[in-house]
Amino acid sequence: MHLSEVDADKWLPLLHQVNVAKTGAQRSVGPSIADGYEAVRKLTQQQKHLADDEITELVAAYRAGSTILELTTRLGCDRKTVIRYLKLHCVETRYRRLSPAQIDEAVTLYRKGMSLAKLGRQLGVSPKTVKARLVERAVID
C-alpha cells in the first residue's frame, strides 16, 4: 500500500492495523489511543445490570400485566434492558398501540408545546412510540 506524504498521518491507525494483521499478532485489549481512538473518560448513562431476583421479578410482573414503561421505572433501567431480559427468558413482548383518538390528542398537545416525554407518560407509552406516531402524521420529521 502506498500513500502520499500528505495523507500518511491520516492513515496511521489503518496502517497499524494492516501491520498487526500481516504479523498475525492478536490484540489482547480493545482499541487504544495509540490506534487513533479517543479513550472513553466517562459513561454518559449509568449502566444497570439486574440481579437474578430482579430478573425473576421483571418476568413475573410483565406476565402479570405490567408494562415495559412501568418496569423501567420500578427497576431504574432503560427500556432496552427490560426488553432484552424478557427476550432472554423467551417472554413474548406485547406492544401497546395508540388508538386514532389518542394519536389525535397527541398531535394537538404536541402542537401546543407538550414534550414527547410528557405525552408518553400521559398516554402510557414510550416517548419513542409517540414520536413514531407523530412522524407518521407528518407532524415532525
Backbone hydrogen bonds, N-H to C=O, Kabsch-Sander energy under -0.5 kcal/mol:
donor,donor_aa,acceptor,acceptor_aa,energy
8,A,4,S,-1.2
9,D,5,E,-0.5
10,K,7,D,-1.1
11,W,7,D,-1.0
11,W,8,A,-0.8
12,L,9,D,-0.6
15,L,11,W,-3.0
16,H,12,L,-2.5
17,Q,13,P,-1.9
18,V,14,L,-2.4
19,N,15,L,-2.5
20,V,16,H,-2.3
21,A,17,Q,-2.5
22,K,18,V,-2.5
23,T,19,N,-2.0
24,G,20,V,-0.9
25,A,20,V,-1.2
35,D,32,S,-1.2
36,G,33,I,-1.9
37,Y,32,S,-1.4
41,R,39,A,-0.6
49,H,47,Q,-0.5
50,L,48,K,-0.5
55,I,51,A,-2.2
56,T,52,D,-2.3
57,E,53,D,-2.1
58,L,54,E,-2.6
59,V,55,I,-2.6
60,A,56,T,-2.3
61,A,57,E,-2.9
62,Y,58,L,-2.3
63,R,59,V,-2.4
64,A,60,A,-1.5
65,G,62,Y,-1.4
66,S,61,A,-2.6
71,L,67,T,-2.1
72,T,68,I,-2.3
73,T,69,L,-1.6
74,R,70,E,-2.5
75,L,71,L,-2.7
76,G,72,T,-1.3
77,C,72,T,-1.4
82,V,78,D,-1.7
83,I,79,R,-2.7
84,R,80,K,-2.5
85,Y,81,T,-2.3
86,L,82,V,-2.2
87,K,83,I,-2.5
88,L,84,R,-2.5
89,H,85,Y,-1.3
90,C,87,K,-1.9
91,V,86,L,-2.9
92,E,90,C,-0.6
96,R,94,R,-0.5
103,I,99,S,-2.4
104,D,100,P,-2.3
105,E,101,A,-2.2
106,A,102,Q,-2.5
107,V,103,I,-2.5
108,T,104,D,-2.3
109,L,105,E,-2.7
110,Y,106,A,-2.7
111,R,107,V,-2.3
112,K,108,T,-1.1
113,G,110,Y,-1.6
114,M,109,L,-2.5
119,L,115,S,-2.4
120,G,116,L,-2.7
121,R,117,A,-2.2
122,Q,118,K,-2.5
123,L,119,L,-2.5
124,G,120,G,-1.2
125,V,120,G,-2.2
129,T,126,S,-0.6
130,V,126,S,-1.8
131,K,127,P,-2.7
132,A,128,K,-2.3
133,R,129,T,-2.0
134,L,130,V,-2.3
135,V,131,K,-2.5
136,E,132,A,-2.1
137,R,133,R,-1.5
138,A,135,V,-1.6
139,V,134,L,-2.9
140,I,134,L,-0.8
